[in-house]
Amino acid sequence: MEAMELIKLPFSLKRAICFIKQSFFFISIIFPSICFSFELKDTVDNIKNKELTGIASFYSNKFNGRKTASGELFSQKKMTAACNKLPLGTRVKVVNLQNNKSVELIINDRLHHKNRRLVDLSLAAAKELEFHQKGITKVKVIVLQTAHK
């Protein structure tokens, strides 16, 4: 007899496990923000004063006046940003690594889940950081204050 025997599960338990896995997969496709918020809750306490480095872009004008993930209307004139790595309502300082200009913003929206950029800024913020002509730039995002819920 082998030292390690296989554990045989009853068929009904195998079906239940398979159903749970499929259900979670289905929910994550239909409601990705729900699953994403579960992942964020573990890291919210650990992100204050953290620094993230990545690529920043700015919103297209077509989003002006549309609702953001936080529920407020997006305006190119406000100092706001979209980010998938930080909770909504987080106050951050974004530093353009090309010219060391910085701006303080509130995270009030999410990027498309396939977008690999760190942040998407409003046009006003992009102008402050002087990359609105170029379209993208490398930035450092410093968490100043996490959202209190």
N, C-alpha and C positions, 0 to 999 in steps of 0.2 A: 504494500500500500504506500502511496506517495505521502511525503511529509505534509504537503499542502493539498487539501481536498477542496474541491469547488463547492461553494455554498449554493444549494439549489433553492431558488425562490419559487413560491407558488405562482402559477400563471396569472392569477388575479392581481398580485402585488406587482408583477412585471408590467402588466397593463396600466396599473395606477401610476407607476413611476414614469412610464412612457407618456401617459396623458398629461402629467404635471409638466414634463419637459416641453411637450408640444404646446401646452397652454401658455407657459411663460414665453416661449418663442413667438407665439401669435400675439400676445399682449405687447411684447417689445416691438413688434412691427407696427401694430395699430396705434399704440400709445407710447412712443419712445421716450417722451418727457417723463412719464411715470417711472420707468426703469432707470432713467438717467438720474432722477432726483434721489432714488435709493442709493446710488453710487456716491452722490455728492454728500449725503448726510454724514458719511464716515469721515470725510476729509475737511468739512467746514471748520472744525476746531483747529486743524493743523495748518491752515493756509494763511493765517494772519502774519503779516510781515514777510511772506514768501515772495520770491521773484521768479517770474516765468519769462522766457525769451522765445521769440518766434516772429512770424511774419504778420504784419497788419495791413489791412486794406480799408477802403471806406465804402459805405453804402451807395448803391445806385440811387438816382433820383426817383425811380419808380416806387421805392418804399416810403417816400415822404407821405405822411398822413395815414399810413396803415398802422394797425395795432401791433405792438410788440408782444413778446412772450409774457411780459409783466402786466400787460393790459393797457398800458398808456399808448397814446398815439406817437409814432415816430416823427421827429422833426430834424431836418438837416442842420438847424440852427442851435440845437441843444448839445450839450457836452455829454453824450452817451455812447455806449458801445455794446456790441454783441460778443459773447464769449461762451464756449461750451465747457470750459474747465473751471469756471467760478460760478458761485450761486448768484441768482438775480438779486439786485440791490447792493451788491458789493461795491465799495468805493475803491478805485484804483488810481495809481499814477502811471501813465504810459510815457516812456522815454524813447524818443527816436534815436537809435544808435548811430545814425549817419551824421546827425548834427547836435546831439545832446539836448534838444528842445524837449520840454515835457508839458503834460497837461493832466489835470485830474478829471476823472470820468466816473459815471455810475454805470454798472452793467445792468441793462434792462431788457436784453434780448438774447436770443440764441442764434447761432449760425446753422446753416444746413448741416445735417449730420455727416455728409460726405466732404464738407469743406475742411481742409487741413490747416487753415490759418488759425492763428491764436486769437486775434480780435478783428472785428469789423467796426470801424469808427464812423461817427457822423462826419459830414463834410466840414462842419465848424472845427471839430477836433483835428481832422486831417490838415486843415489850413494852418492851425496853430503849430502843428508838428512839421509843417512845410513839406508834405509829401503828396499833396492833392494833384500836382501836375504829373508826378511819376506813377501814382496809383497804388503802389505797395512799398513797404519799407520794413526793415528789421527793427523790432522794438523790444524793450524790456517792460514788463508789466509788474508793478509792485503793489501788493495788496495793502491798502491803508486801513480799511474797516470792513468787516464782514457784515452781512445783513442780519438783523435781529428779528427773529420770528417767534 
